[in-house]
């Protein structure tokens, strides 16, 4: 059977980790080859001086010395920590566990503290790997943040493009049903509303308006003046109508109106009178007499004059021309024959 002392000696020799023993005076009493290699210990100096003299010529190793002192003065606690150790200008990381050594108690002599043992392993590679991993994680986080920022910018750009496209589509849809110059509903939109009014069952009236004298002003003063005049007419016409009435520009100098809830021509005449008065007033900043026009108005009633959108619009158009040839007062055509309905 192998003697215990020989067995422990062989174990210490072949340990990959370092082992260091201090007596109560703090002198290095023993250490294994791994400790000699890691700490640069000299066997010749062991036991001659306190450990602070043997081990720590470099003040950078004060943390290592403090760990040993903690173990000496705090015998009831097992200490474990990662400590940097400097040798020949190079830093190594050691994980050190320290514990108090106690004597074997006897009947006459209780156990007493006789020293401290320190076990340590070189964890430099692990520390380097941990630092590299931390650095890699930080770089990854920065890349993720940068990519997230780029994606947010791309998403915002895409949202803006979608918003612009929707706005453009809405504008195209608006232009398809509205007059560009006056922003009023155009003929297409007017015919849709007229068809809806017929389907709803009325009653209502259709007014067909044509400006008298506009062509002469447009030819004399130019298209810019003519366009401004048409915009002024549109504003005045809108001011003459009631909530729920529909005003549209059919094209050129022709406009049309749907007057809701009108059963007779007499009910439409107050609105028509306002239109004639307002449109006929002079235009221009100072009421330039050269920019004075009038309007001819034809009236068609639903269902008396016609029962289809086409019949109503044609009847109001004929009535407008009758008014233009006559006194320019509003004219209501006679009730149509069945073939005109």
PyMOL commands that set and color helices and strands:
alter all, ss='L'
color gray80, all
select helices_A, chain A and resi 4-14+33-39+43-45+51-55+59-73+124-177+187-200+214-221+223-240+265-280+289-291+309-325+338-340
alter helices_A, ss='H'
color red, helices_A
select strands_A, chain A and resi 18-23+28-31+79-87+90-102+113-122+204-212+246-251+254-260+294-302+331-332
alter strands_A, ss='S'
color yellow, strands_A
deselect
rebuild
show_as cartoon
